[in-house]
Each structure stands twice: as structure tokens, then as C-alpha cells.
Amino acid sequence: MAHFGQSDDFRRDELIRIIEHSVEKLTLQELEALYYDMTTKSYINDN
């Protein structure tokens, strides 16, 4: 998974791109489930 010689910032940006690409393909129901899961785990705070 991690590549030798990559900086943490580069790897973080790479992972964000992969996740964004995957999220774009989700249905509304899947997005709602993901949103619920992330809010219950405090990854998202609606303040």
C-alpha cells in the first residue's frame, strides 16, 4: 500500500483522490449511510 520514499503529504493527497473518486460513484442511499456512519464515529461534525 504505502510506497517507499513517498512523503506523508503526498500519500495523504493520493488517498483523498482515491476516496473522492469512490464517493462520486455512490448512490444517494449509500452516501446517506456513509454520512450516518461517519457522524456517529465523529469523523463529521455538523456544527
C-alpha positions as CSV (number, residue, x, y, z in Angstrom):
1,M,0.0,0.0,0.0
2,A,2.5,2.6,1.1
3,H,5.2,3.3,-1.3
4,F,8.9,3.8,-0.3
5,G,10.1,7.3,-0.5
6,Q,6.7,9.0,-0.5
7,S,6.1,11.8,1.8
8,D,3.2,11.7,4.2
9,D,1.6,14.7,2.4
10,F,1.8,13.0,-1.0
11,R,0.3,9.8,0.4
12,R,-2.5,11.7,2.1
13,D,-3.3,13.6,-1.1
14,E,-3.3,10.3,-3.0
15,L,-5.7,8.7,-0.6
16,I,-8.0,11.7,-0.7
17,R,-8.1,11.4,-4.5
18,I,-8.9,7.7,-4.3
19,I,-11.7,8.3,-1.7
20,E,-13.2,11.2,-3.6
21,H,-13.3,9.1,-6.8
22,S,-15.0,6.3,-5.0
23,V,-17.5,8.5,-3.2
24,E,-18.6,10.1,-6.5
25,K,-19.9,6.7,-7.6
26,L,-22.1,6.1,-4.6
27,T,-25.9,6.2,-4.8
28,L,-27.8,8.6,-2.6
29,Q,-28.7,5.8,-0.2
30,E,-25.1,4.8,0.1
31,L,-24.0,8.4,0.7
32,E,-26.6,8.7,3.4
33,A,-25.4,5.5,5.1
34,L,-21.8,6.7,4.9
35,Y,-22.7,10.1,6.3
36,Y,-24.5,8.5,9.2
37,D,-21.6,6.2,9.9
38,M,-19.1,9.0,9.8
39,T,-21.2,11.3,12.0
40,T,-21.7,8.5,14.6
41,K,-17.9,8.0,14.7
42,S,-17.3,11.8,15.0
43,Y,-15.5,12.0,11.7
44,I,-18.0,14.6,10.6
45,N,-19.3,17.3,13.0
46,D,-22.3,19.3,11.8
47,N,-21.7,22.4,14.0
